[in-house]
Amino acid sequence: MTEGWIDGVPRLGWEDTLAYLTIPVILVITQTVSLQLLGSFDALDESDDPTTKNTAVVLRFLPFMLGYFAMNAPAGLGLYWLFNNILTTAVTTTIKKVTEKPPVEFEIDLSTIGPRRDPVPLPDILSEEAFGNAAGQIVGNSNPEPEPEPA
């Protein structure tokens, strides 16, 4: 990591090196904040499924991976990712707030509905013989073969 340094100073100098690293660091911070704001971790942390836990680990590692990519890509691409991340997060949170509705609660007295009843059996006309068996074959032949003409 310190290869090419001269007397403990980076080859580009401290000012240029810090300017070079600023965009990836800001991108990592904004991506982490974005994932927290959009609630990407909330549902993943509550699950006991191992696949979901792996997804949570990858999502936590994602901002650092993007920072590494931004460090090795041209600065314009890093700026694009940064501003696109900020804009997308702002639009998404705004839309979520605008379309947010309170949960609907119904007051139902179950005693007025009555007791639960057993299901009514289907009439014979809706039976399997009328519509075919489970393999999808039609039981009856609606077009019988024509009888051969007498000679």
Contacts in CASP RR format, 6 or more apart in sequence:
PFRMAT RR
TARGET T0000
AUTHOR 0000-0000-0000
METHOD contacts of the structure
MODEL  1
MTEGWIDGVPRLGWEDTLAYLTIPVILVITQTVSLQLLGSFDALDESDDP
TTKNTAVVLRFLPFMLGYFAMNAPAGLGLYWLFNNILTTAVTTTIKKVTE
KPPVEFEIDLSTIGPRRDPVPLPDILSEEAFGNAAGQIVGNSNPEPEPEP
A
2 8 0 8 1.000
4 10 0 8 1.000
4 11 0 8 1.000
5 11 0 8 1.000
10 16 0 8 1.000
10 17 0 8 1.000
12 20 0 8 1.000
20 71 0 8 1.000
20 75 0 8 1.000
21 71 0 8 1.000
23 70 0 8 1.000
23 75 0 8 1.000
23 78 0 8 1.000
23 79 0 8 1.000
23 82 0 8 1.000
24 67 0 8 1.000
24 68 0 8 1.000
24 70 0 8 1.000
24 71 0 8 1.000
24 78 0 8 1.000
25 67 0 8 1.000
26 82 0 8 1.000
27 63 0 8 1.000
27 66 0 8 1.000
27 67 0 8 1.000
27 70 0 8 1.000
27 78 0 8 1.000
27 81 0 8 1.000
27 82 0 8 1.000
27 85 0 8 1.000
28 63 0 8 1.000
28 64 0 8 1.000
28 66 0 8 1.000
28 67 0 8 1.000
29 63 0 8 1.000
30 82 0 8 1.000
30 85 0 8 1.000
30 86 0 8 1.000
30 89 0 8 1.000
31 62 0 8 1.000
31 63 0 8 1.000
31 66 0 8 1.000
31 67 0 8 1.000
31 85 0 8 1.000
32 63 0 8 1.000
33 89 0 8 1.000
34 85 0 8 1.000
34 86 0 8 1.000
34 88 0 8 1.000
34 89 0 8 1.000
35 41 0 8 1.000
35 59 0 8 1.000
35 62 0 8 1.000
35 63 0 8 1.000
37 89 0 8 1.000
37 93 0 8 1.000
38 89 0 8 1.000
38 92 0 8 1.000
38 93 0 8 1.000
40 59 0 8 1.000
41 56 0 8 1.000
41 59 0 8 1.000
41 60 0 8 1.000
44 52 0 8 1.000
44 53 0 8 1.000
44 55 0 8 1.000
44 56 0 8 1.000
44 59 0 8 1.000
45 56 0 8 1.000
47 53 0 8 1.000
66 81 0 8 1.000
70 77 0 8 1.000
70 78 0 8 1.000
70 81 0 8 1.000
70 82 0 8 1.000
128 134 0 8 1.000
128 139 0 8 1.000
129 139 0 8 1.000
130 139 0 8 1.000
132 138 0 8 1.000
132 139 0 8 1.000
132 140 0 8 1.000
133 139 0 8 1.000
END
